[in-house]
Amino acid sequence: MVSRGRGARHDGRVTPPKSPRDQPPIAPRSDTLTPAQWYSVRRAVNSKPSTYTCPFCRGHLLALTEHVLVAPEGDTTRRRHAHTQCTLKARAAGTLPSREEWQATQPKPPGLLARLRRRSSSES
């Protein structure tokens, strides 16, 4: 099979390369933590040789060092790698509440007895 080269068509004509303006824009990767009502934090286990930026101190973070993953409202598509110490400081300052801490601040739904009383009073 003969290689036609980049941009060659079956009929032998060559198509010009696409302009960068024709390409869809690439969303910039944010190194900041997305604001959320609660965050899940877990230990990161990564053998991929990458460098990340900590969303708290903006310092470099090597993947092979001990660090954690912070996911806003448990959404792992918005997760960020962070230093363990930076995460502990943010938790101590109250800027990184867990789901349990957030749920404790939410109003409790009415219990079964209250719902039954409300139902019986609305039927009368």
Secondary structure, 3 states (H helix, E strand, C coil): CCCCCCCECCCCCECCCCCHHHCCCCCCCCCCCCCCCCEEEEECCCCCCCEEECCCCCCEEECCCCEEEEEECCCHHHCEEEEHHHHHHHHHHCCCCCHHHHHHHCCCCCCHHHHHHHHHHHHC
